[in-house]
Amino acid sequence: MADSSFDIVSKLDHQEIANAVNTAAKEVATRYDFKGVGASLELSGESILIKANSEERALAVLDVLQTWLVKRKVSLKHLDYGNDDNTPTPRVSGKEYRLQVGLKEGISQEVAKKIGKLIRDEGPKSVKSQIQGDELRVTSKSRDDLQAVQRLIQGADLDTALQFTNRR
C-alpha cells in the first residue's frame, strides 16, 4: 500500500481579503461615528493601510476590518502589525494616524521546525514530516495517523494560520 500524505500550508485567500476590505471601507464611509474623522482603509498589494485623525478611530476602523475578515472566514493570524509583540500601533503622519497592516502568507522556518518537533514528540510514530520551502509535507502509511496529526496540529497554539491540502 502506498504512503498517504498531506501538506500543511498557510495560504491567503486574496479574493476574500479584497471583499472584506471593500465591505469594511463601505461601512466606514457610511457609519455615523466615522463622519468627519478622515477614516479610510485600502488594500495595496500585500498590506492594508488604515487612516484616521485619531488613534482611537484608526483602531476602530481596524476593528471593523477584523469583523469583516472573520465573517469571510479569513484568519486574523494572517495580519502582521510590524512590531515585536504584533499589536496594532497607529503612527502619526502629519495630522493623521496611519496603521499599516501586512498580510502574512507561508510558514516560516521557525514555525515549520516547531510543527515538525510537535509531530515527532507527540504524534504517532509512523508519521514523517518534511519541510518543503514554506510548506510541510506529512506522510504515513496509515490515514488514521494522518488524521491524528491534523487534530494534534489544530489543537496546538501556533501563531500562524494553517490549512491542510494535497490529501491522498
Buried (B, 14 or more C-beta within 10 A) or exposed (E): EEEBBBBBBBBBBEEBBEBBBBBBBEBBEEEEEBEEBBBBBEBEEEBBEBBBBBBEBBBBBBEBBBBBBEEBEBBEBBBBBEEEEEEBEBEEEEEBBBBBBBBBBBBEEEBBBBBBEBBEEEBBEEBBBEBEEBBBBBBBEBEEBBBBBBEBBEEEEBEBBBEBEEEE
